[in-house]
Amino acid sequence: MLGRTLREVSAALKQGQITPTELCQKCLSLIKKTKFLNAYITVSEEVALKQAEESEERYKKGHSLGDLDGIPVAVKDNFSTSGIETTCASNMLKGYVPPYNATVVQKLLDQGALLMGKTNLDEFAMGSGSTDGVFGPVKNPWSYSKQYREKRKQKPHGENEETNWLITGGSSGGSAAAVSAFTCFAALGSDTGGSTRNPAAHCGVVGLKPSYGLVSRHGLIPLVNSMDVPGILTRCVDDAATVLGVLAGHDCKDSTTVQDPVQSFILPSLTDVSKLCIGIPKEYLVPELSSEVQSLWSKAAKLFESEGAKVIEVSLPHTSYSIVCYHVLCTSEVASNMARFDGLEYGHRCDINVSTEAMYAATRREGFNDVVRGRILSGNFFLLKENYENYFIKAQKVRRLIANDFVNVFNSGVDVLLTPTTLSEAVPYVDFIKEDNRTRSAQGLPAVSVPMALSNQGLPIGLQFIGRAFCDQQLLTVAKWFEKQVQFPVIQLQEIMGDCSSVFENDLASVSLKQ
């Protein structure tokens, strides 16, 4: 049952093939079995079992709340959860228990979802590997897959296991690993500059960043207010659309949300792509792009072309400035947002009481890691009176130019852009920590990463579709068609599941993750 999609298991619950409590217990058992992945910071076992009991009662009475009733989900640990510790993987918030739920969390619970726990991340979501949190790095489930092990000619628990495991990508790596390892059917991430799509690509799952303003940010502890978007991770596109249908809509607690969308998130089965125009941004063909990713990108474009779609090369001329622009805007907003963590109202507070200034300094030195402190320093530099015009204001202008590039492309008749999600497949942790841990460029358009194929190393490679603002349904419909064509293989994890392997023996042999 755990190998099925959200919609398949929802149907099984409605048909009485399994109860919410049985499903919850299976997921909890698997969470314990895969604890070494470090995907979860907090496992809310008692809460989930109580929610499962309530869901079971509703099913008995024939009062199901919808497709998410009784479905195990996980939430990234930078979303506030009432009564459950919310840490942002930082010493600064260790022990902090919010008195309220983030809007997206509340919407999931209102539909009867079971909260399995809070997932691991880079501290305050600042990173692209899920390696910098205070609770340690997240390990990619594909490190232990049969596909990867056979290519590496390794045993499931070889002598180099401690150094050979792969990163999940970040910063929503815990959520991606949780979905990939079958411990839940959907998970919330956050996406500022790729933090949902990046780990989705590395973990072989679907990662959706909705249009900015479509889903409420209330209760998402902010990184960059003007770019943050709650993200969705699932095992197929239809499931992402199902969750988006629950989360989308106006929230009076978030002034950036739009009025309730008129678009439906029930995806039609696209059979004819001949009326589509697919754009291939030439600036995304960078020297750092691996040959395998480049080859699959080209193969995907040819797939659309062979089915009658119009595939054209397009230009986003200001792409080369996006990393610098993102760095300035991101760190500037981080410096502002992190100012609230001063040791006075909530979170960590040092023992020094010589003066208020000394307490501030020591609290922030103890509470934040080097990455967070570095971004705060950079941001405050850019916001200095003598630097504000030359850095922050210029970066705002460049962001507008980048946004206009996308507007111009879509106004030219392009329906969807097709790009790589990441430069390469997931890399070993020991290689990743030698590199600069920073995220990519960002804008407010909807985007979804869909796993396409396995690399020569037996690891997932995903491609990204980017759509027009608030045309999320069209974007997901195209992604669903692509997903059906490529038939990405199911991860084979039986070797590390031990007693849990029987859970998958029938499911993984017979159930397709595509609908």
Disulfide bonds with the S-S distance in Angstrom:
none
